[in-house]
């Protein structure tokens, strides 16, 4: 054990970073495999392979300069825009309830 008290309390910067699956983030990998699976189910396996490969290759270019979690936020934001009943039931996110 080290006698330095500061070294024993250091926490790595990337402790909450996702564990990569074959060089890709888990979200990218799952999205690509899902597209490939839909291609197989719909008997358009070539299209599924092209779309899945496009996700894996294209995500590398989309992540340049982006902060961690940007893709998850983008998918979440587009999902909220596509869900019309959810938009009708709740106020928009930019309306603040804490002031009158």
C-alpha positions, 0 to 999 in steps of 0.5 A: 500500500502507498503511504500517500493519502492523496493517491489512495483517494484518486478516482479515474476520469473515465470510471463511468465510461461504457465498456466498448464492444469490438471498438464501438460504444454499446449504443452504436453496436446495438443499433447496428445489430438491430438494423441488421436483424430487421434486414434479416427479418424482412428478407432484405438482408443486404439492406440491413447489412448496409444500414448496420455498417453505415451506422458503425462507420458513420458514427465515427464521423459523427462523434468527432468533436462531440461530447460524451452522450451526444448520440443518446441525447439526439436519439432521446430528443428525436424520440420525443418529437416523434411521440405525438401523444406524449407531446400533447399530454405534457408541456414542452421542456422549455416551459419552466414550471417553477415561475409564474 
